[in-house]
């Protein structure tokens, strides 16, 4: 919720004055609101100071130090949490995810655990048996490279829709790839989208065909949109009340999942004005459970130029909704052969990837952003895509005559030519990367790129950090589980599920990984004044973990669990 009056006065005080102000304000009652003591507290301040206890009052941190330092803040009205040696740290900040998609993913088929295509077909068959004729069946999370056996028949390693259509002849089906950059449709869904044997894909998309020229059902990138549009058309008969109830349900489902994993702030990589309007209503009502940082998405340059001033909502501190950035997407994903490469794919020499949004259009967005004081965050996965985005940013900075503290970002930056890393530093561009992608993708990245390119150009965390480029971490949820502990572990070990190590020379240190998930993410959203570390004068957003993730052996990191999540001094989750 946005605060005013006295709360804004408090935010303007120095750390020392704030402590005195809050203690004086507590004279009418006994003690502060909340104290955590007896633990190992990683403050993530500039010196990476370790402490034992934290005192929080009215949602803000008023003291950090030893148990003895905090003793005087404890009164009869204080909620006291005994850490008993557990690890406390600033609340995790999800640096790149899709908030509403996370909520929606909880209402459709979860395909992430399917061992093969046959299991997915059976899941759809079970859903079709319960569905009304014509009712859509949707799911998300399949990844052909993670199945225990290839589908039969297969085209480019992916199934054909025949078996899926056989179990769902009366129900349109759309199954999203784990990456979000491809989808799979049955015959009914293809027909509703207007696709047939003679169809051409929209720009930036591909319709995969078999040897006879028939559609397989695999839709790459923008080719998914007509099917998604057909599903949207099927929902037009819903009442306003039904739409609002579904929206709020998905907001709460996403929050529940995030809080259970220790996430107190969430940077949402792409939301339209309509969804922002609904979120603004929920914030005004005090109904947003975690803090959201929204990137404006899927609006034309003309519309943004006209409307961005009405949506500029920089952080004022104890906010649950901030809007001050724009999301664009120049290419697709490596797994679906959509990343834009400097050289063709090793396993598909006929392709160097896809351009989803043109250089010209993204350049136009960048100029609009400069005009209205918005940050630009552009999805770029392939090495060609990253180079093109750097070119765009540099040209716009030069045209505007400024690049000071703009903090523009490249989202993912997964596959970057080594020559371009220095350009990130020179231009002040942040690398918004997801640690868990490296270990999740490792089994098939060399297949796409070959061993040499995979080693020299992918997930170059050490190279970025050594060049002075800040990394902000995340999961790209629901592409991956939102679990920051899994992404933290991947960042420091680069160990895959089968025990393989993915080019360990690019590892982060434990401290670097911790900062990438806290203060770096706060900095990447212009919020380091309020969050990202446990210091006097900052928000009381804290996560408690059952072990010290800075010191336990690598093999114990996989067992680490979030015990408690605190937002603004309020316990929102407890294991």
Secondary structure, 3 states (H helix, E strand, C coil): CCCCCHHHHHHCCCHHHHHHHHHHHCCCCCCCCEEEECCEEECCCCCCCEECEEEEECCEEEEEECHHHHHHHCCCCCEEEECCCCEEEECEEEEEECHHHHHHHCCCEECCCCCCHHHHHHHHHHHHHHCCCCCCEEEEEECHHHCCCCCCCEECCEECCHHHHHHCCCCCEEEEECCCCEEEECHHHHHHCCCCCCCCCCCCEEEEECCCCCEEEEEEEHHHHHHHHHHHHHCCCCCHHHHHHHHHHHHHHHHHHHHHCCEEEEEEEEECHHHHHHHHHHHHCCCCCCEEEEEECCCCHHHHHHHHHHHCECCCCCCCEEEEEEEEECECCCCCCCCCCCCCCCCCCCCCCCECCCHHHHHHHHHHHHHHCCEEEEEECCHHHHHHHHHHHHHHHHHHCCCCCCCCEEEECCECCHHHHHHHHHHCCEEECCHHHHHHHHHHHHHHHCHHHHHHHECCHHHHHHCCCCEECCCCCCCCCCCHHHHHHHHHHCECCCCCECCHHHCCCHHHHHHHCCHHHHHHCCCCCCCCCCCCCCECCEEEECCCCCCCCHHHHCCCCEEEEEECCEEEEEC
